[in-house]
Every structure is written in structure tokens, then in C-alpha cells.
Amino acid sequence: MCQGVGSALINFALNWMKATGISIAMVETGGDPGHAPARCTYEKLGFGLFPVARYFKKL
């Protein structure tokens, strides 16, 4: 279950953004188990997952 201060802070920010005319919000987090609480919170607040391919190469 997701609940807490994080949700309240995100909702505050989203409401402020909407009031200023911003129409899209983006958040980003990791896909590993340690970031599951963040993903749960974002999904609970209505964020949808946007598939993306991001490539890195160590030089």
C-alpha cells in the first residue's frame, strides 16, 4: 500500500503546476526493486509508464 508524505508533496507540486498553466508532468525513477515504492506512488497518483529505450556505453 502506498501512502504518506511523498504523495502529499507530489500532489502539492502537481496542483501548483496545474495552477500555473503547466499541462504535463514527468517523473523518473529506477526499475529495480529498491524503487518500487516510488513507482507505486507515481502510479497511484495517475502517472502512466512511458516505454523508452535509453542506451549507455562505458568508455
Sine and cosine of phi, psi and omega as CSV:
sin_phi,cos_phi,sin_psi,cos_psi,sin_omega,cos_omega
0.00,0.00,0.69,-0.72,0.00,-1.00
-0.97,-0.25,0.77,-0.63,0.09,-1.00
-0.26,-0.97,0.33,-0.94,0.13,-0.99
0.74,-0.67,-0.28,-0.96,-0.09,-1.00
-0.90,0.44,-0.62,0.78,-0.01,-1.00
-0.84,0.55,-0.71,0.70,0.02,-1.00
-0.89,0.46,-0.67,0.74,0.00,-1.00
-0.89,0.45,-0.67,0.74,0.00,-1.00
-0.92,0.40,-0.67,0.74,0.02,-1.00
-0.90,0.43,-0.69,0.72,0.03,-1.00
-0.88,0.48,-0.65,0.76,0.04,-1.00
-0.87,0.50,-0.73,0.68,-0.01,-1.00
-0.90,0.44,-0.68,0.73,0.00,-1.00
-0.90,0.44,-0.67,0.74,0.03,-1.00
-0.90,0.44,-0.66,0.75,0.04,-1.00
-0.90,0.44,-0.71,0.70,0.00,-1.00
-0.87,0.50,-0.71,0.70,0.00,-1.00
-0.88,0.47,-0.67,0.75,-0.01,-1.00
-0.90,0.43,-0.45,0.89,0.00,-1.00
-1.00,-0.02,0.02,1.00,0.07,-1.00
0.99,-0.14,0.04,1.00,0.05,-1.00
-0.95,0.30,0.72,-0.70,-0.09,-1.00
-0.94,-0.33,-0.19,0.98,0.00,-1.00
-0.67,-0.75,0.70,-0.72,0.09,-1.00
-0.86,-0.51,0.60,-0.80,0.03,-1.00
-0.78,-0.63,0.67,-0.74,0.14,-0.99
-0.80,-0.60,0.36,-0.93,-0.02,-1.00
-0.61,-0.79,0.65,-0.76,0.04,-1.00
-0.47,-0.88,0.11,-0.99,-0.01,-1.00
-0.98,0.18,0.33,-0.94,0.02,-1.00
-0.99,-0.11,0.06,1.00,-0.04,-1.00
-0.99,0.15,0.26,-0.97,-0.03,-1.00
-0.84,0.54,-0.51,0.86,0.00,-1.00
-0.91,0.41,-0.38,0.93,0.00,-1.00
-0.99,-0.15,0.11,0.99,-0.01,-1.00
-0.84,0.55,-0.66,0.76,0.02,-1.00
-0.88,0.48,-0.62,0.78,0.03,-1.00
-0.91,0.41,-0.71,0.70,0.02,-1.00
-0.87,0.49,-0.65,0.76,0.03,-1.00
-0.86,0.50,-0.71,0.70,0.00,-1.00
-0.89,0.46,-0.73,0.68,-0.01,-1.00
-0.88,0.47,-0.69,0.73,0.00,-1.00
-0.91,0.41,-0.64,0.77,0.03,-1.00
-0.88,0.48,-0.55,0.83,-0.03,-1.00
-1.00,0.06,0.08,1.00,0.12,-0.99
0.99,-0.17,0.07,1.00,0.06,-1.00
-0.95,0.30,0.64,-0.77,0.05,-1.00
-0.95,-0.30,0.54,-0.84,0.00,-1.00
-0.97,0.26,0.77,-0.64,0.02,-1.00
-0.93,-0.36,0.93,-0.36,-0.02,-1.00
-0.91,0.42,0.70,-0.71,-0.01,-1.00
-0.57,-0.82,0.55,-0.84,0.11,-0.99
-0.95,-0.31,0.86,-0.52,0.00,-1.00
-0.83,-0.56,0.86,-0.51,-0.08,-1.00
-0.94,-0.33,0.62,-0.78,0.05,-1.00
-0.75,-0.66,0.46,-0.89,0.08,-1.00
-0.61,-0.79,0.84,-0.54,0.07,-1.00
-0.96,0.26,0.77,-0.64,-0.03,-1.00
-0.98,-0.21,0.00,0.00,0.00,0.00
